[in-house]
Amino acid sequence: MRSVQDHLAAVLAATGPVSPLDVVLHDASGCILAADVVSPVDVPAVPVAARDGYAVAADDTYAAGAHGPDLPVAHDLHAGSPAGLRHVAGTAVRVASGAPLPLGADAVVPVEETDRGQARVAFQRVATAGQHVRYAGADVRAGQVVLTAGTRLGARQIALAAAMGRGRLPVHPTPRVVLLSVGDELVEPTTPARPGKVFEVDGHALEAAVRDAGATPVRVGVVPDEHAALREALEDQLVRADLVVLTGGLSELAHDTVKDVLAPLGTVRLDQVAMTPGLRHGFGTVGAHGLDVSEPGGRTVPLFALQGHPVAAQVSFEVFVRPALRAMAGHTELFRPSLAAATTEGWVSPPGLRQFVPATVLGSPEEGYRATPIGDPSAPSTTALAHANALAVVGEGDLTVHPGSVVHCLVLEG
C-alpha cells in the first residue's frame, strides 16, 4: 500500500507548470506571470497635471504677496494635448488633470483655489513648486522591473501593464481539465430516477472544484463501462487536455473497464493509497496525440483515476488533484491552509490509514479552534461534506480520537 506522502510526491513530480504563452490582457486575468516584466517607458512620459487647474511658474504667484496675483490665461491644455508648449512667464495655462505641463511651468493651482477665470485668473494663495504635478517616471521608470515572475495577475497588475503600453503578457495559462465519469449505472440529474440507476455527481462536483482551483473544466459527461468507448473518449479529449480526471470504474471486479484500459498505457499506475475515503487511485501520464507515450517528442498529459463515490472523489481531488493544478498554473502556494483544532467529540479511526473527516471548524487564533465532525466519521456522506468547512485529518497511527484531541484540519473555505 502506498502512503499519501509518496503518492502526492509522485503527482507533483509529474505535473510541472504548463508551458508559458503570451496572451492578451483580457486572457491574463487570474494567471501567474511566467517572466519578469520590465517597463520600456517612463510612466508618465512627461510631467503632467495631477489636478484640474492652472499651470504656473510658482515664482510668479509670489509677486502680489500672500494672496497671490491674478494672471492672464494664455492657453488651454487637455489630457491628450501634445507636449512641448512653452510657458510664458507671468501667465497661467488652464490645464485638465492628465494634461502635459507646459515647459517652464512647475506647479498647478487647483481650480477650486481660484476664481475660475477664463481670460484672467485670480489665486487665493501662492503656489509651491511641484504642487499637483506628476513628474516623468513618477509611477514607473524605463528599465524598471515592475512585475516579477510568479505574480498572480489581477486588476491592479493588469492596469500597470496597460499603463506601460503592454498589450500582452507571458503567463502560465490556466490548465484545461477534462472530466469523464465512467459507469453504466450513471444518469444525469435532469433525468427521471429509474431502478438500478444513480445520478451522476462526480462530474458536476469536480467541475466546480476545478474552477475553484483556478483551472478550466471541460466536462465530457458519462462514459459507459466499455473498453472501446472509454478509449475512444480519451483519444478524442486528450488533444484539448492539460490534465484528465476519470471517476468511477476502479473496482477490483473484472467487469470494470478503467483498470483494463489504463494499465498498458505509459506510466499509468493503479495503487491502494493509505487513506480513507479514497483508498484506490490511478495516476500516470498518457500521450496527448494517441495514448502511446513511447512516441519520441510527444506531449504527455497527467491522468488521475479516482473512485466513483462522491465523497472519495472530492477528498482525493483536494489532497492530490488540486495541488497538481496549482503547480501546473505556476502557483507557489499549492495547498489549502491548515490549522490545528481541538475536537469536540471522539471517534475511532481505522488503523494504517490517514482519515479525512468532514468537520466544522470554529474559533480564532486568539481563543483557539474547535473541530466538530459532521455525520459518521467512518462513513462520510455528501450531506456531511456539503455542510463542512474543513477536513479533519487523523494520522495513520492514531486509532482513537478523544474529545479534546488536537487534529490538523484542511480548511476548505473561509
N, C-alpha and C positions, 0 to 999 in steps of 0.2 A: 504494500500500500504506500502511496506517495504522500508526503507531507504537504500541507498547504504552502509552506515556505518554498519547497522545491518546485511545486507546480507554478507558483507565482513567478519565481525566478526564471523558469523556462519560458513563461509567457512574455515577460518583459525583455528577455534576451532576443526574442524573435520579432519584436514589434517596435522598431525604431521610428523616428519621425517620418511622415510622408514627405517625399521629395518636394523641395520648395518650388513655388510658382510665383511669377509676377502677376498680380491681379489688380484690377481697377479698385478704387477706394470703396465703392459700393460693396464689393465682394470681400474686402479685407476685414470688415467689422467682425469682431469676435475671434479672429485668427491670431496666431502667435507669429510675431515678426521673426523672419529667418536670418536677417543680416542687419548690421548697424545701418542707420540712415544718417547721412551727412548732408547738411544744408548746402546747396550750391550758391545761395544768395544771402545777403543781409535781409532781415525782416524787422522793420520796414526797410525798403531800399534807400529811401531818403528821409530826412526829418519831416514829420507830418504833425498836423494839429491834433491834439487829443480831445479838444472841446470845440463846439461851435463858438465862434467869437471873432476877434480881430487880432491879426498878426502885427506885431510891432517890434521895433528895437527898444528894449527895456529902458535904455538911457533916455529916449525921447519922452517917456512918461514922467521923468523927474523934473522936467523943465518948468512946470507950473506949480510945483510944491506938492503938499501931501495929498491933495485931491486929484492930482493928475491934470493933464491938459485936455482940450478937445483937439482932435487931429482930422485933417481931410482924409476921406476914404478914397484910395487911389484905384482899387481893383477888387474884384470878387474872384475867389477860388473855391472850387467844389472838389469833392472826392472824385478822382479820375482826371482832374485837370493836369496838363503836362507840367513836370517840374522844370525849374530853371528861371522862373520870373525873378527879376532883381528887385529888391526892396529899395524904395526911395526914402532917404532919411527924412524924418519929420512927417511921415504919413502912416496910415494904417491900411491894412488889406483885410477885407472881410473874408473869413475862411470857414468852411464847414469841417466838422470832425472828419479826419482822414485825409484832408486836402494837403498837398505838399506845401511846406513852409517856404515863403519867398527867400531867396538868397540874401542874407544880411539881417533878416528878422530873427529874433532869438527868444520870443515869448508870445503867448496867446492870452489875451484878456477875454475871459468868458463873457458871452453876450449878456448874461444876467447882471454883470458888473458894469454895464454901460447904459446909455440912453437909447441904444439900438439904432443910432443914426445911420443914414444911407449916404448922404453927401459929406457930413462931418459926424464924428462920434465923440461923445464925452465919456470919460472914465471916472469911476467912483474912487479909485485908488491907484497908486503907482504899481507898475509891473516889476516882477523879478525875473532876471534872465533864466531861461529854462522852464518856466512855469507852463504847464499844459502842452509840452512839446514831447513827442516820442521821436528820439533821435534814431538815425540809421543804425540798424543792428541792435536796437534796444531789446527786441524779442529773441532774435537768433543772429549769430554771426556766421558769415560764409565760412565753410570748413568745419563748423562745429558738429559733433555727434549729438543729435537731438533725440534719437530714439535708439535704444540698444536691442540687439537680438535677444529674443526671449520675452519681449514685452507683449502683453495681450492688448490688442488694438480695440479701443472703444471710441466714443465720440470725441474725447479730448485729443487723443493721439491722431485721429484722422483729421481733425481740424488743423493740427500743427503741420501735418504732411501737406494738406491743401494750401496752407499759408506759404509754404516754400515752393509751390508750383509742382509738387509731386502728385501726378495723377494715378500712379501705380506703385505698389509696394511688394517686396519679396516676402512671402509668408509660407508657413506650413499650412496647406489647405485643410479644412475640416475633413476628417475621414468619412468615406461613404461606406455605410454598414448595411449589408444585405442580410435580411432576416427571413429564414424559412422555418416553418413549423411542420413537422413530419408526423403523420398519423391518419389512418383510415377513419378513425373514430371522430375526428375533429370537424366541426362545422362552425361557421361564422355566427357571432352573437345575434345577428339580424335575422337568422332563420328560425323557424319554429323548432322547439325541443322535440327530439324523437328518441325512442328507446335505443339504447346502445350508443348514442352519440354524445359528445362532450363539446361544450362551447370552447372555441379556440381563444385562449387567454394570453399565452406567452408572446405571440407576435405583437399584440396590442400593447402589452405591458412594456416589452423591450423597445418598441418603437418610441414610447415616451421616455424610457430610460436613456436610450441613445441620444435623443435630442437634449435631454437634461445634461448629459455629459459633454455637450458641445459638438457632437458629430451629426452627420446627416443620415437618417434611416431610410432604407429602401425596403419596405415590407412586401415580400412576394406573396405571402399567404400560405395556404395549406398545400403540402405535397403528400401524395398518398404513399403508403408503405410498399413501394415498388422500386426495385433496383434501377430500372431504366428511367423511371420518372424522376427519381432523386438525382441521378447522374446527369440527366438532361437539364434539370433545373439549375444545377451547379454550373454546368458548361454555359448556359445562357446568361447567368448572372455574374460570373466571375470577371467578365470584361469591364464591368462598371464598379467592381467592389475593391475597396481597400481592406476590408475585413468582412468575414462571413460568420454569422451565428446561426447554427441549427439548434432547434429544440425538439425533444422527443426522440423516440426510436433507440434509446440506449439500453433497453432491457437486455438481459443476458439470454433471453429466449431466442430461439432460432428464427422466428418469423420477422423480427425487426430488421430493417434494411440498413440503418445508418452504419453500424459497425462493419457490415459486409462491403458497403460502397467505399467507406473511408479507409479501411485497413490497408489496402495496397497502394494508397496514394501518398507519395513523397514522405513527409515527416509526420503525418498524422498518427497520433498515438492515443489509444484508449486506456484510461487509468482509473483505479479506485483511489480517490483522494480522501485523506483522513479528515473529513468534515461532515457535518450534518446541519441542515439538509444539503443535498447536492453531492452525494457520495461518488457518482460515476461521471466522468468527464472525458471529453475528447479534445485534443488540441494539436495543431501542427500547421503546415503550410501546404497549399496546392497551387498549381500553375494557373496564372491568370488567363492564358490562351490555350485552353485544354488542360486537363488535370495532371498531366505528366510533368513533374517538377524536374525531371532529369534533363530536360531540353536546355542546352547551354544558353546563358544570357536571358532566359525567360524571367518575366516578373512573377514573383510568388506572392500569394495572399494568405495571411493568417486565417485560420478557421477554428472556431470554437464549436463544440457539440455539447449542449447542456441537457440535463434531464428535463422531461416534459412537465413535471409537477410545477405549478406556477410559483410557489414559494422557493423551491430549489433553484429554479431558473433565475429568479430575481436576486436571490442571495449570491449565487455564483456570478451573476453579472456584476454585482457590487464588489465582490472580492477579487475577481480576475479580469473581467472584460472592461469595466470602467477604467481601471488604471492603465490598461493597454491602450485604450482610445485616447486617454490624456497624453500618454507618451507619444503616440502617433501624431497628435496635433501639435507637439512641440512644447507642451507644458512641463514645467519643472516640479510643480506640486501635483503629484499623481493620485494621492489618496484622500479620501474623506477625512475630515477632522475626527479625532477620537478624544475621549476623556474618561477618567476613572470615576465610577459611581458606586455607592453602597446599595446593595439590593434590599428591597423592602419585603421580599418573600424568598423562600428557599425552594430548590428543586433538585432533582437528580439528573446528572449529565452522563452520557454514555462513555465508557472507557475507551481511550485511544483515539477519540475523535474530537476535533475542535467544533464546538457547538455555537451556532449563531441563533440567538433568541430574539424575536421581535419584542421591543420594550418601549416604554415611555420614560424618558429621562427628564427630570425637572431639577431646578436648583440654580445656583450661581457659583462663580469662583470663590466668592467670599464665604458663603454658607455651606458649600459643597454640593454634590449632585446625588440624586437618588434615582435608581432604576427599578421600574416595576415591570415584570414580564406580562405580556398580554396573551391570554389563552393558555393552552397547554404547551410548555416548552418542548415536550417530547414529540409533539405533532403540530407544528406551526401551520396556521391556516392563512388563506388570503385575507380573511377578515382581520386577523391579528396584525398582519403586515400592513394592511391599509391604514390601521389606526396607530401604528408605531412611528416614532420619530428617531429610532435608533435600533441597532442590533447589539445586544449584549453578547460578548464573546467569552466563552468558557474554554479554558485550555484543555489540551488532551489528557493531562494527568489529574484534572480536578473532577472527581466523581460526584461530589455533593456541593451544592451552593447553599450556604446557610444564610438566613436573614442577617443583613449587615455585612455580608461578604463584599469585598471590593472587586468589581469586574471592569474590564475595559469595554467601552461602548463605541461603536462606529456610528457617528452622527449622520443621519440621513437627510435631515432638514433642520432649518433654524426654528 
